[in-house]
Protein backbone atom coordinates (compact mmCIF):
# COMPACT_ATOMS: atom_id res chain seq x y z
CA UNK A 1 0.00 0.00 0.00
CA UNK A 2 1.25 3.45 -0.91
CA UNK A 3 1.76 5.70 2.14
CA UNK A 4 1.09 9.41 1.80
CA UNK A 5 2.75 11.93 4.05
CA UNK A 6 3.21 15.64 3.92
CA UNK A 7 6.26 16.68 1.93
CA UNK A 8 8.03 18.16 4.90
CA UNK A 9 7.05 15.64 7.54
CA UNK A 10 9.42 16.19 10.42
CA UNK A 11 8.58 13.49 12.95
CA UNK A 12 11.87 11.61 12.35
CA UNK A 13 13.88 14.60 11.17
CA UNK A 14 16.98 16.02 12.85
CA UNK A 15 16.32 18.65 15.53
CA UNK A 16 17.42 21.53 13.29
CA UNK A 17 15.06 20.45 10.48
CA UNK A 18 12.18 19.96 12.90
CA UNK A 19 12.89 23.28 14.57
CA UNK A 20 13.01 25.08 11.22
CA UNK A 21 9.70 23.54 10.16
CA UNK A 22 8.09 24.52 13.46
CA UNK A 23 9.35 28.09 13.25
CA UNK A 24 8.22 28.37 9.61
CA UNK A 25 4.78 27.14 10.63
CA UNK A 26 4.66 29.60 13.55
CA UNK A 27 5.51 32.50 11.24
CA UNK A 28 3.27 31.46 8.35
CA UNK A 29 0.26 30.81 10.58
CA UNK A 30 0.70 34.11 12.40
CA UNK A 31 1.67 32.67 15.78
CA UNK A 32 4.82 34.77 15.42
CA UNK A 33 3.63 38.14 14.13
CA UNK A 34 5.30 40.40 11.54
CA UNK A 35 7.52 42.90 13.34
CA UNK A 36 7.84 40.71 16.43
CA UNK A 37 11.35 40.41 17.84
CA UNK A 38 12.62 36.86 18.10
CA UNK A 39 14.36 36.21 21.39
CA UNK A 40 16.74 33.27 21.03
CA UNK A 41 16.61 32.30 24.71
CA UNK A 42 12.79 32.12 24.62
CA UNK A 43 12.97 29.79 21.62
CA UNK A 44 15.63 27.69 23.39
CA UNK A 45 13.30 27.30 26.37
CA UNK A 46 10.19 26.66 24.27
CA UNK A 47 11.77 24.03 22.02
CA UNK A 48 14.25 22.59 24.52
CA UNK A 49 17.29 23.15 22.31
CA UNK A 50 20.57 25.04 22.53
CA UNK A 51 21.30 28.30 20.73
CA UNK A 52 23.16 26.60 17.88
CA UNK A 53 20.10 25.02 16.18
CA UNK A 54 18.11 28.22 16.89
CA UNK A 55 20.74 30.30 15.11
CA UNK A 56 20.89 27.85 12.20
CA UNK A 57 17.10 27.99 11.85
CA UNK A 58 17.11 31.80 12.02
CA UNK A 59 19.75 31.96 9.27
CA UNK A 60 17.59 29.74 7.06
CA UNK A 61 14.46 31.74 7.86
CA UNK A 62 16.35 34.88 6.89
CA UNK A 63 17.42 33.23 3.61
CA UNK A 64 13.75 32.31 3.03
CA UNK A 65 12.75 35.93 3.57
CA UNK A 66 10.65 35.23 6.67
CA UNK A 67 13.00 36.85 9.20
CA UNK A 68 15.27 39.89 9.10
CA UNK A 69 18.38 40.07 11.24
CA UNK A 70 19.22 43.68 12.11
CA UNK A 71 22.75 44.27 13.33
CA UNK A 72 22.90 45.03 17.09
CA UNK A 73 19.09 44.75 17.37
CA UNK A 74 18.33 41.08 16.71
CA UNK A 75 16.04 39.04 14.51
CA UNK A 76 12.53 40.19 13.59
CA UNK A 77 9.67 38.38 11.91
CA UNK A 78 8.84 39.58 8.40
CA UNK A 79 6.25 36.94 7.53
CA UNK A 80 4.32 36.87 4.27
CA UNK A 81 2.06 39.61 2.96
CA UNK A 82 -1.00 38.98 0.81
CA UNK A 83 1.02 40.29 -2.15
CA UNK A 84 3.83 37.82 -1.36
CA UNK A 85 1.30 34.99 -1.49
CA UNK A 86 -0.27 36.28 -4.72
CA UNK A 87 3.15 36.47 -6.35
CA UNK A 88 4.07 33.01 -5.10
CA UNK A 89 0.83 31.53 -6.48
CA UNK A 90 1.57 33.09 -9.89
CA UNK A 91 5.17 31.85 -9.90
CA UNK A 92 4.06 28.39 -8.81
CA UNK A 93 1.56 28.22 -11.69
CA UNK A 94 4.26 29.11 -14.21
CA UNK A 95 6.73 26.60 -12.78
CA UNK A 96 4.10 23.86 -12.56
CA UNK A 97 3.31 24.25 -16.27
CA UNK A 98 7.00 23.68 -17.00
CA UNK A 99 7.13 20.73 -14.58
CA UNK A 100 4.18 19.08 -16.35
CA UNK A 101 5.75 19.62 -19.78
CA UNK A 102 9.00 18.05 -18.66
CA UNK A 103 7.21 15.27 -16.77
CA UNK A 104 5.32 14.33 -19.95
CA UNK A 105 8.64 14.05 -21.77
CA UNK A 106 10.67 12.40 -19.00
CA UNK A 107 8.36 10.33 -16.79
CA UNK A 108 9.50 6.79 -16.04
CA UNK A 109 7.19 3.80 -15.97
CA UNK A 110 7.50 3.58 -12.18
CA UNK A 111 6.61 7.27 -11.77
CA UNK A 112 3.64 6.84 -14.09
CA UNK A 113 2.38 3.93 -11.98
CA UNK A 114 2.74 6.02 -8.80
CA UNK A 115 0.91 8.91 -10.48
CA UNK A 116 -1.97 6.65 -11.56
CA UNK A 117 -2.20 5.08 -8.10
CA UNK A 118 -2.18 8.49 -6.45
CA UNK A 119 -4.91 9.73 -8.78
CA UNK A 120 -7.05 6.71 -7.86
CA UNK A 121 -6.61 7.52 -4.17
CA UNK A 122 -7.63 11.14 -4.84
CA UNK A 123 -10.78 9.92 -6.62
CA UNK A 124 -11.55 7.53 -3.76
CA UNK A 125 -11.23 10.16 -1.03
CA UNK A 126 -13.10 12.70 -3.14
CA UNK A 127 -16.03 10.28 -3.40
CA UNK A 128 -15.86 9.77 0.38
CA UNK A 129 -15.83 13.56 0.79
CA UNK A 130 -12.70 13.32 2.96
CA UNK A 131 -11.23 16.69 2.07
CA UNK A 132 -8.26 16.60 4.46
CA UNK A 133 -7.05 13.20 3.26
CA UNK A 134 -7.59 14.18 -0.36
CA UNK A 135 -5.52 17.35 0.10
CA UNK A 136 -2.61 15.38 1.55
CA UNK A 137 -2.80 12.97 -1.37
CA UNK A 138 -3.06 15.88 -3.80
CA UNK A 139 0.22 17.21 -2.41
CA UNK A 140 1.78 13.82 -3.13
CA UNK A 141 0.33 13.90 -6.66
CA UNK A 142 2.04 17.22 -7.33
CA UNK A 143 5.27 15.90 -5.81
CA UNK A 144 5.30 12.97 -8.23
CA UNK A 145 4.91 15.37 -11.16
CA UNK A 146 7.76 17.50 -9.80
CA UNK A 147 9.97 14.41 -9.50
CA UNK A 148 8.99 13.21 -12.99
CA UNK A 149 10.28 16.50 -14.43
CA UNK A 150 13.75 15.23 -13.48
CA UNK A 151 14.90 18.76 -12.72
CA UNK A 152 16.25 19.12 -9.18
CA UNK A 153 16.15 22.92 -9.08
CA UNK A 154 12.54 23.02 -10.25
CA UNK A 155 11.59 20.33 -7.73
CA UNK A 156 13.22 22.27 -4.91
CA UNK A 157 11.54 25.55 -5.86
CA UNK A 158 8.08 23.99 -6.22
CA UNK A 159 8.47 22.08 -2.94
CA UNK A 160 9.36 25.37 -1.24
CA UNK A 161 6.29 27.09 -2.68
CA UNK A 162 4.08 24.18 -1.67
CA UNK A 163 5.48 24.31 1.86
CA UNK A 164 4.78 28.04 2.22
CA UNK A 165 1.39 27.97 0.53
CA UNK A 166 -0.02 25.15 2.65
CA UNK A 167 -0.36 27.65 5.51
CA UNK A 168 -1.97 30.44 3.47
CA UNK A 169 -5.53 29.56 4.36
CA UNK A 170 -4.89 27.23 7.28
CA UNK A 171 -7.88 28.59 9.19
CA UNK A 172 -10.23 28.62 6.18
CA UNK A 173 -13.02 26.04 6.23
CA UNK A 174 -13.36 24.47 2.78
CA UNK A 175 -16.72 23.77 1.23
CA UNK A 176 -17.69 20.52 -0.49
CA UNK A 177 -17.28 22.25 -3.86
CA UNK A 178 -13.57 22.75 -3.08
CA UNK A 179 -12.80 19.18 -4.08
CA UNK A 180 -13.96 19.70 -7.62
CA UNK A 181 -11.72 22.74 -8.05
CA UNK A 182 -8.64 20.93 -6.67
CA UNK A 183 -8.92 18.15 -9.21
N, C-alpha and C positions, 0 to 999 in steps of 0.2 A: 504494500500500500504506500502510496506517495504521501509524504508528510509535508504539510505547508507550515511555514513559520514566517514571521516578519523578517524582512531583509536584514535588519540590524538587531536581531535578537541578541541580548547580552547576558543571558542567564549563566553561560559558561565562559564568558569572555574575561580577559584580564581586567584587573581593577581599573586601570587607566581607561580602557575602552568602555567599560560599564559606567564609570564616572562621567566620561565625556557624553555618553548617550543620555544619562540622567540630567546633566546640566543643559544639554541641548533641549531636551523635553521641557525642563523647567522654564527656559527662556521662551521657547516657541509656544508654550501654552499660557504664558503670561504669569506664571508663578513668580518668576524673577522679572520685574518690570523694567521697561526701557528707562534709562537714566539712573537706575539703582546701582549703588556702589557694591561691588563684590568684595566681601571681606574673607580673605583666605582662611583665617583661623575658624570662622563660623562654618565654612564648608568642610574643613578638616573635622570639626566636631560632629557636624550633621552626617557626614558620610563615613566617619571612622577611618580616615586615611591621613597620611602625612602630607606635608606641603608639596613634595615633589610631584605626585600625580595631579594635585590641584593645579600646580603651575603648568604642567604639561597640557592639561585639559584647557586651561585658560589661553595658552598659546594657540591651540587648535581652534578654539572658539573665536579668537581674534582673526586667525587666518580665514575662517568661515564667514567673517563679517558680523558675528553676533555680539562680540565684545570689543571694547576699545580700551587699550591700556594707555593711560596718560601718565607720562613721566612725573614722578614725585607725588602723584595723586592716587594712583591705583587703577584697578580695572572697573569698567562700567558697562552695564548691559546696553546694547544697541537694540537688539531684537529685530523684528521684521515688520515693516510698514505694509499697509495694504498695497501700495505701489510696488514694493519689493515682491510681494506674492503675485501680483498681476504680471510683472515682468518675468518671474520665474515660470509661471504657467505658460506664457507665450514662448519662452525659450525651450521649455520641455516639449511643447507641441512640435516645434521645428526639429528638435533632436530626435524625437520619437519617429517622425516621418522618415528621417534618414536611417534610424535603427531598423525600421520595418523593411525599407528598401534593401539594406545590406543583409538582413536576416533572410529575406526571400532568396537572395543570391547565394548565401553561404550556409544556410541551416543544414545541420547533419541529420541523419535518420533518427538518431537517439533524441536530439533536441525536438524534432518534429513529433515524435511519440510523446515526449513530455508535454509539449504544447497541446496536443490533442487530448491527452489525459486531463490536463489542467482545465481545458475548456469544458470537458464533460463534468468535472466537479463544479465549475461555475454554473453550468446549466442546472445541475442537481440542486445546489443550494439556492439558486434563484427560484426554482419551483417550490422549494420548501419555505421560501420567503425569509431565509436566514441571512439578513443583510451583512451582519458583522463577519460571519464566516466567508461569505462570498467576497467581501472586500479584501480579506486576507489572501484568499485564493487569487483574486484579480491582481494583487501586487505580485504574486508569484508568476502569473501569466506574463505580466510586463517584464519581469526579470528574465524569463526564458527568452523573450524576444531580444532583450538587450544582449544576453549572452550569445544568441544566435547571430548577432551582427558581427561577432568576432573582432570587435574593436574595443580594446581595454579602456581607452580614454573616454569613449562615448559611454560605455557601461558605467564607469566611475561617476561621470557627470550626471547621468540619468538617475543613478542610485542616490546621489546626493540630493537631487531635486525631489525625488520620491520621499526621502527621509524628512526633508523640511516640510513638504506639502502635506504630509499625513497629519500634521498638527493644525493646519490652517483652520479647519472647521471642526475641531475636536469636540466642541460642545454643541454642535448643530445636530438636531434630531433629523434623520433622513426619512423621507416618506417612502411608501411602497413603490411609487413611480421612479424612485432613484435607481432601482435595479435595472430598469430598461435603458436608462441613459448611460450607465456604466458599461454595459455590453454594447 
